């Protein structure tokens, strides 16, 4: 039996510095937006500040998840705390869906009775927010493809950026035309834009928690590759799952062909799995024919 322990750290952990910068930038802008909202009397800015508050909490949760994921494994938690990152991504997805639904809810009532907004000051505050959000997206652009936790944080910032654009666009329209219906219409568009992307994140997080096969691991291709290795008569009980984004695990039973050497087959099959596929933790049981047939799962 062989087990690979090459899990040097999660994908989100490698982006902790960028996430920390994003957290403090968004927190700073949150304070500025609250002050600006009360100073200008802008309901739009105060509503956006409420949206920003949930995003700051989401990014903070992502950082907390990384901290837990870096804790060493224990006899009670042999894989450590990698799954905490997936729980954080799941929480972020649920929060974003609720935010989107709330935006649509508010947009409906604002359309019925659009509030007047002090547009010029709103444009200045929203413009600063847009620059901050664009920089934060730049910091997180690479990590979002490596980790569901980082993707959740990226979508938090993306939703902020879209909100800033909406506030700016609404401010320009209201400033130049006095048409206050622009605010609820653009808000509804933002909510509709966020929902499908967040739903994808939610499905991916649930898939990891249900220990589904990682998208980057084709089990049938892997099975055929193992069968093609010299000394392999059959394979069964193949399982592949993700501990967290970028950390995939695999286990299988390999049946020895007549006359094959245990250690040679073990070395070849283990090397094939870990070198040809995105698998960081592989466990392969090499056995003689007929061993534990009752455990076979096709």
PyMOL commands that set and color helices and strands:
alter all, ss='L'
color gray80, all
select helices_A, chain A and resi 13-40+43-69+83-112+119-140+143-145+148-177+181-209+219-227+262-276+293-295
alter helices_A, ss='H'
color red, helices_A
select strands_A, chain A and resi 2-3+232-244+247-256+281-287
alter strands_A, ss='S'
color yellow, strands_A
deselect
rebuild
show_as cartoon
